[in-house]
């Protein structure tokens, strides 16, 4: 059984931990608010550009033989893919990072079974450390970008994959990240960027005239789409990271509070037992002196 001094030390240690986790929760809450604002500002643009590409792909269903753009090609024989995995640079956010890593591993195994080669590009220190330890070769390792999303850096990363796609060195580009749903929920998202699925049936608000100039405009739009998709995924991941850390620190604070309560209860019982023992010893000594 622990002594009173040991119990007192444990109580103080748990209370100090509780103060730390509470402070970390407050910091994550403030950071989440800023990340949410950045995400909301970008969401409308991301939504619109996605709608335009979807509409164009639908229109291309009737003229696809006239436009030779690989971004809209129906690639049947997939031999190599790029997977861009986004995780956080830091931990203490529950299973946030591991959920994305598990999804990436599952997808890699799925491609291996189909004899499809995977080039893994990792953004985020936690996933980099994991795959290094697992001995998995990474095509690219980026630290710092998931903590501070930057459009130009995201563009640089995705443009390399895009050029390889255009040159037919790879056949697919996929982004995996754990996205923000709300303050309590995150969701692992797998986005197949390229090739863009050509959809049938569409609204009639775009007129497609397949000529050389149109293909140049379309290619520019596709590049803007994939660049912004990666940037938006970084913003989405950052908001998800802060919400997950806020939850984790809140749970840790509550656990520390409960542990402190139980230790205090144990301490009071031990102190009461010690006082009772001392009283018994005093009474026994007094009785012995009388005799």
Secondary structure, DSSP 8 states (H G I E B T S, - for coil): ---HHHHHHHHHHHHHHHHHHHHHHHHHHHHHHHHHHHHHHHHHHHHHHHHHHHHHHHHHHHHTTT---GGG----S--EEEEEEE--S---STTHHHHHHHHHHHHHHHHHHTT-EEEEEEESHHHHHHHHHTT---SEEE-STTTS--HHHHHHHHHHHHHHHHTTS-SEEEEEEEEEEETTEEEEEEEEEES----S---S------SHHHHHHHHHHHHHHHHHHHHHHHHHHHHHHHHHHHHHHHHHHHHHHHHHHHHHHHHHHHHHHHHHHHHHHHHHHHHHHH-
